[in-house]
């Protein structure tokens, strides 16, 4: 493939900010990545990021929503979840106390994905997790 040619395919889905929509997001991801060896990791990542959007941002409030984007190329599967923001703090991976009931999700996503990028804007937060097709979790080549 030429370095300036992209064969990436991109899908998008907007979900109302209800907890039951997390399972819809997982199912949507699983359906798109049906034959990919990265499908299970991608499904787990989408589940965590969607749940975080609902639990920790305005996405989980009345009339809230979150948006998923899934891009697939021969090199990477990129999963993005954009929330409605308005929490005053940006998402970040935390090292939760062992007795804590929250705070492990983004850390787990960071451990599974090869790269995690967090982008903040006036409209909300976007967390993108990338899974490289030529490497195993931890960045090791296959």
RAKA-V437808 format. One record per residue. N is the residue number from 1. PHI is phi in whole degrees, 0 to 359 (none if undefined). OMEGA is omega as a letter, one per 40 degrees, with the letter a starting at -180 (none if undefined). Layout:
N;PHI;OMEGA, N;PHI;OMEGA
//
This chain:
1;none;i, 2;291;a, 3;297;a, 4;257;i, 5;256;i, 6;243;i, 7;245;a, 8;295;i, 9;247;a, 10;232;i, 11;237;i, 12;221;i, 13;211;i, 14;250;a, 15;238;i, 16;296;a, 17;279;i, 18;261;a, 19;305;a, 20;293;i, 21;287;i, 22;297;i, 23;293;i, 24;297;i, 25;297;i, 26;297;a, 27;299;i, 28;301;i, 29;297;a, 30;299;i, 31;295;a, 32;292;a, 33;262;a, 34;317;a, 35;260;a, 36;271;i, 37;291;i, 38;266;a, 39;301;a, 40;295;i, 41;297;i, 42;298;i, 43;297;i, 44;295;i, 45;298;i, 46;299;i, 47;299;a, 48;296;a, 49;293;i, 50;293;i, 51;298;i, 52;299;i, 53;300;a, 54;288;a, 55;282;a, 56;244;a, 57;222;i, 58;294;i, 59;302;a, 60;274;i, 61;271;i, 62;307;a, 63;69;i, 64;280;i, 65;205;i, 66;220;a, 67;241;i, 68;250;i, 69;229;a, 70;229;i, 71;243;a, 72;233;i, 73;228;i, 74;290;a, 75;257;a, 76;208;i, 77;247;a, 78;246;a, 79;243;i, 80;236;i, 81;235;i, 82;247;a, 83;257;a, 84;273;i, 85;66;i, 86;59;i, 87;251;a, 88;86;i, 89;229;i, 90;270;i, 91;299;i, 92;204;i, 93;286;a, 94;242;i, 95;259;a, 96;287;i, 97;300;a, 98;298;i, 99;266;a, 100;292;i, 101;267;i, 102;223;i, 103;106;a, 104;256;a, 105;301;a, 106;290;i, 107;295;i, 108;294;i, 109;301;i, 110;296;i, 111;285;a, 112;277;a, 113;284;i, 114;279;i, 115;206;i, 116;233;a, 117;236;i, 118;245;i, 119;239;i, 120;252;i, 121;216;i, 122;299;a, 123;277;a, 124;156;a, 125;242;i, 126;238;i, 127;249;i, 128;244;i, 129;245;a, 130;246;i, 131;244;a, 132;278;a, 133;286;a, 134;259;a, 135;218;i, 136;268;i, 137;309;a, 138;97;i, 139;84;a, 140;273;i, 141;297;i, 142;287;none
//
